[in-house]
Amino acid sequence: MKPIRFHDFRRTYATLAIAQGLDIRLVTERLGHAHPSITLDVYAHVLNDQRKRAAISLDGLLGAAASAATGAATGGDTRILTGEKAG
């Protein structure tokens, strides 16, 4: 089993804290970095993953909002939008 160094715990903490949405200034302070830009440079990969998840979430929210708006506008009857005749 490979020994775990203190630095490994530090990086794990920072990665998980950023991934969970902890304010970057707080993470910077806890890591002892002089500026948030240092933390952001080192842990950019975590932020890229968050951006991807946010884009997926936004897409889902917009899709749900569009479906809700469509249903509300048509009283839930999608035949109005498709041109399908009742009956």
MDAnalysis code that builds the backbone (N, CA, C; Angstrom):
import MDAnalysis as mda
import numpy as np

u = mda.Universe.empty(261, n_residues=87, atom_resindex=np.repeat(np.arange(87), 3), trajectory=True)
u.add_TopologyAttr("name", ["N", "CA", "C"] * 87)
u.add_TopologyAttr("resid", np.arange(1, 88))
u.add_TopologyAttr("resname", ["MET", "LYS", "PRO", "ILE", "ARG", "PHE", "HIS", "ASP", "PHE", "ARG", "ARG", "THR", "TYR", "ALA", "THR", "LEU", "ALA", "ILE", "ALA", "GLN", "GLY", "LEU", "ASP", "ILE", "ARG", "LEU", "VAL", "THR", "GLU", "ARG", "LEU", "GLY", "HIS", "ALA", "HIS", "PRO", "SER", "ILE", "THR", "LEU", "ASP", "VAL", "TYR", "ALA", "HIS", "VAL", "LEU", "ASN", "ASP", "GLN", "ARG", "LYS", "ARG", "ALA", "ALA", "ILE", "SER", "LEU", "ASP", "GLY", "LEU", "LEU", "GLY", "ALA", "ALA", "ALA", "SER", "ALA", "ALA", "THR", "GLY", "ALA", "ALA", "THR", "GLY", "GLY", "ASP", "THR", "ARG", "ILE", "LEU", "THR", "GLY", "GLU", "LYS", "ALA", "GLY"])
u.atoms.positions = np.array([
    [0.839, -1.173, 0.000],
    [0.000, 0.000, 0.000],
    [0.892, 1.248, 0.000],
    [0.553, 2.156, -0.871],
    [1.336, 3.384, -1.009],
    [1.053, 4.316, 0.179],
    [2.094, 4.885, 0.777],
    [1.864, 5.814, 1.891],
    [1.149, 7.081, 1.413],
    [0.309, 7.624, 2.270],
    [-0.417, 8.851, 1.957],
    [0.298, 10.012, 2.634],
    [0.626, 11.008, 1.828],
    [1.328, 12.176, 2.355],
    [0.322, 13.228, 2.815],
    [0.775, 14.129, 3.676],
    [-0.076, 15.224, 4.132],
    [-0.590, 16.022, 2.941],
    [0.263, 16.252, 1.960],
    [-0.117, 17.026, 0.781],
    [-1.280, 16.367, 0.034],
    [-1.335, 15.034, 0.046],
    [-2.430, 14.315, -0.599],
    [-3.760, 14.629, 0.089],
    [-3.749, 14.676, 1.419],
    [-4.961, 15.035, 2.157],
    [-5.385, 16.467, 1.844],
    [-4.403, 17.326, 1.751],
    [-4.657, 18.739, 1.459],
    [-5.337, 18.902, 0.095],
    [-4.795, 18.219, -0.907],
    [-5.370, 18.310, -2.255],
    [-6.762, 17.675, -2.306],
    [-6.935, 16.587, -1.595],
    [-8.244, 15.940, -1.543],
    [-9.262, 16.871, -0.899],
    [-8.885, 17.487, 0.226],
    [-9.784, 18.433, 0.887],
    [-10.172, 19.557, -0.077],
    [-9.186, 20.167, -0.717],
    [-9.452, 21.304, -1.602],
    [-10.354, 20.896, -2.760],
    [-10.072, 19.764, -3.363],
    [-10.871, 19.291, -4.493],
    [-12.316, 19.050, -4.075],
    [-12.511, 18.374, -2.955],
    [-13.867, 18.086, -2.493],
    [-14.601, 19.353, -2.059],
    [-13.889, 20.256, -1.394],
    [-14.508, 21.506, -0.936],
    [-14.990, 22.344, -2.113],
    [-14.167, 22.458, -3.135],
    [-14.549, 23.237, -4.321],
    [-15.696, 22.542, -5.048],
    [-15.614, 21.220, -5.165],
    [-16.661, 20.461, -5.854],
    [-18.004, 20.595, -5.143],
    [-17.967, 20.763, -3.821],
    [-19.205, 20.908, -3.054],
    [-19.714, 22.346, -3.034],
    [-18.958, 23.247, -3.662],
    [-19.432, 24.628, -3.764],
    [-18.975, 25.549, -2.652],
    [-18.009, 25.122, -1.855],
    [-17.486, 25.999, -0.808],
    [-16.865, 27.226, -1.460],
    [-17.101, 28.381, -0.897],
    [-16.592, 29.634, -1.459],
    [-15.083, 29.552, -1.666],
    [-14.647, 29.934, -2.844],
    [-13.228, 29.811, -3.207],
    [-12.343, 30.641, -2.281],
    [-12.866, 31.744, -1.773],
    [-12.062, 32.566, -0.850],
    [-11.803, 31.830, 0.447],
    [-12.788, 31.069, 0.907],
    [-12.610, 30.290, 2.130],
    [-11.602, 29.162, 1.898],
    [-11.712, 28.491, 0.768],
    [-10.755, 27.426, 0.443],
    [-9.351, 28.014, 0.358],
    [-9.223, 29.168, -0.288],
    [-7.925, 29.848, -0.413],
    [-7.333, 30.124, 0.959],
    [-8.178, 30.646, 1.843],
    [-7.716, 30.970, 3.203],
    [-7.256, 29.717, 3.937],
    [-8.055, 28.651, 3.849],
    [-7.714, 27.411, 4.562],
    [-6.455, 26.749, 4.009],
    [-6.202, 26.924, 2.724],
    [-4.997, 26.343, 2.130],
    [-3.769, 27.213, 2.350],
    [-3.988, 28.473, 2.738],
    [-2.872, 29.383, 2.962],
    [-2.343, 30.013, 1.679],
    [-3.141, 29.979, 0.621],
    [-2.723, 30.640, -0.619],
    [-2.855, 32.151, -0.442],
    [-1.975, 32.880, -1.084],
    [-1.968, 34.334, -0.962],
    [-3.165, 34.972, -1.655],
    [-3.615, 34.372, -2.757],
    [-4.701, 34.945, -3.551],
    [-5.608, 33.834, -4.076],
    [-6.902, 34.114, -4.230],
    [-7.807, 33.113, -4.822],
    [-7.362, 32.669, -6.215],
    [-6.676, 33.528, -6.938],
    [-6.237, 33.151, -8.284],
    [-5.283, 31.959, -8.252],
    [-4.503, 31.841, -7.205],
    [-3.605, 30.688, -7.071],
    [-4.425, 29.415, -6.925],
    [-5.407, 29.458, -6.039],
    [-6.274, 28.299, -5.823],
    [-7.009, 27.945, -7.107],
    [-7.515, 28.957, -7.782],
    [-8.239, 28.721, -9.030],
    [-7.339, 28.105, -10.099],
    [-6.102, 28.536, -10.167],
    [-5.166, 27.966, -11.144],
    [-4.874, 26.493, -10.849],
    [-4.657, 26.192, -9.572],
    [-4.284, 24.828, -9.188],
    [-5.456, 23.861, -9.350],
    [-6.659, 24.334, -9.031],
    [-7.818, 23.449, -9.016],
    [-8.798, 23.733, -10.149],
    [-8.302, 24.224, -11.254],
    [-9.153, 24.554, -12.406],
    [-9.914, 23.334, -12.914],
    [-9.312, 22.148, -12.818],
    [-9.981, 20.935, -13.303],
    [-11.298, 20.685, -12.581],
    [-11.358, 21.020, -11.301],
    [-12.588, 20.841, -10.533],
    [-13.654, 21.808, -11.045],
    [-13.237, 23.030, -11.307],
    [-14.170, 24.039, -11.789],
    [-14.686, 23.698, -13.184],
    [-13.841, 23.101, -14.016],
    [-14.289, 22.682, -15.350],
    [-15.386, 21.624, -15.243],
    [-15.221, 20.689, -14.304],
    [-16.250, 19.673, -14.085],
    [-17.552, 20.322, -13.615],
    [-17.432, 21.324, -12.741],
    [-18.621, 22.024, -12.263],
    [-19.314, 22.763, -13.396],
    [-18.551, 23.346, -14.290],
    [-19.141, 24.051, -15.438],
    [-19.951, 23.090, -16.302],
    [-19.413, 21.901, -16.518],
    [-20.123, 20.903, -17.317],
    [-21.429, 20.505, -16.637],
    [-21.370, 20.268, -15.319],
    [-22.588, 19.901, -14.590],
    [-23.598, 21.033, -14.606],
    [-23.115, 22.269, -14.504],
    [-24.021, 23.421, -14.520],
    [-24.699, 23.548, -15.875],
    [-23.963, 23.296, -16.938],
    [-24.547, 23.377, -18.279],
    [-25.616, 22.310, -18.456],
    [-25.345, 21.123, -17.971],
    [-26.327, 20.040, -18.057],
    [-27.553, 20.391, -17.229],
    [-27.340, 20.935, -16.037],
    [-28.452, 21.324, -15.166],
    [-29.279, 22.419, -15.814],
    [-28.616, 23.411, -16.391],
    [-29.322, 24.507, -17.031],
    [-30.145, 23.996, -18.205],
    [-29.575, 23.088, -18.963],
    [-30.304, 22.505, -20.091],
    [-31.559, 21.795, -19.597],
    [-31.433, 21.053, -18.511],
    [-32.586, 20.365, -17.938],
    [-33.636, 21.339, -17.417],
    [-33.180, 22.407, -16.775],
    [-34.116, 23.409, -16.261],
    [-34.858, 24.104, -17.387],
    [-34.120, 24.456, -18.436],
    [-34.759, 25.128, -19.559],
    [-35.740, 24.208, -20.268],
    [-35.367, 22.955, -20.395],
    [-36.274, 21.987, -21.019],
    [-37.539, 21.806, -20.199],
    [-37.387, 21.724, -18.870],
    [-38.546, 21.574, -17.996],
    [-39.411, 22.828, -18.037],
    [-38.777, 23.997, -18.073],
    [-39.525, 25.251, -18.127],
    [-40.293, 25.354, -19.440],
    [-39.655, 24.956, -20.525],
    [-40.322, 25.004, -21.824],
    [-41.507, 24.054, -21.859],
    [-41.345, 22.867, -21.294],
    [-42.445, 21.902, -21.256],
    [-43.596, 22.426, -20.420],
    [-43.257, 23.029, -19.277],
    [-44.289, 23.577, -18.401],
    [-45.022, 24.723, -19.085],
    [-44.273, 25.585, -19.765],
    [-44.885, 26.722, -20.458],
    [-45.773, 26.240, -21.595],
    [-45.323, 25.232, -22.314],
    [-46.106, 24.680, -23.421],
    [-47.395, 24.077, -22.897],
    [-47.285, 23.318, -21.817],
    [-48.474, 22.709, -21.227],
    [-49.451, 23.751, -20.711],
    [-48.919, 24.805, -20.108],
    [-49.784, 25.861, -19.582],
    [-50.461, 26.621, -20.711],
    [-49.736, 26.868, -21.788],
    [-50.283, 27.637, -22.909],
    [-51.366, 26.867, -23.655],
    [-51.265, 25.563, -23.635],
    [-52.223, 24.753, -24.394],
    [-53.212, 24.041, -23.493],
    [-53.126, 24.326, -22.199],
    [-54.002, 23.604, -21.268],
    [-53.650, 22.134, -21.198],
    [-52.397, 21.820, -21.519],
    [-51.932, 20.444, -21.495],
    [-52.245, 19.677, -22.773],
    [-52.927, 20.305, -23.704],
    [-53.304, 19.635, -24.953],
    [-52.266, 19.947, -26.022],
    [-51.333, 19.025, -26.234],
    [-50.249, 19.253, -27.190],
    [-50.714, 19.105, -28.628],
    [-51.923, 18.645, -28.868],
    [-52.420, 18.527, -30.234],
    [-52.482, 19.899, -30.914],
    [-52.666, 20.931, -30.088],
    [-52.719, 22.296, -30.625],
    [-51.398, 22.636, -31.314],
    [-50.303, 22.191, -30.699],
    [-48.979, 22.518, -31.245],
    [-48.622, 21.641, -32.434],
    [-49.098, 20.415, -32.443],
    [-48.705, 19.486, -33.510],
    [-49.664, 19.539, -34.696],
    [-50.794, 20.205, -34.526],
    [-51.763, 20.267, -35.611],
    [-52.659, 19.040, -35.677],
    [-52.506, 18.150, -34.694],
    [-53.318, 16.926, -34.659],
    [-54.754, 17.305, -34.326],
    [-55.690, 16.652, -34.969],
    [-57.114, 16.950, -34.732],
    [-57.656, 16.085, -33.604],
    [-58.542, 16.673, -32.859],
    [-59.186, 15.943, -31.753],
    [-60.090, 14.859, -32.329],
    [-60.227, 13.806, -31.548],
    [-61.211, 12.832, -31.975],
    [-60.633, 11.550, -32.247],
])
